[in-house]
């Protein structure tokens, strides 16, 4: 999956415009990426993949790059 698709998914989970999602965005890098938004992100990733994330993978998602890696 492309970085653009990962940005779109992250923006939807954070409920922000995709223009706020920079390539180097990290967990907590913007106010909207709080614990509740992170749970929405994990749920969105699981829905996109069609399978639940294991605990190790879920714990490793801390950046846009991690989102793109998991979706790939």
Order of alpha helices (4+ residues) and beta strands (2+ residues): alpha-alpha-alpha-alpha
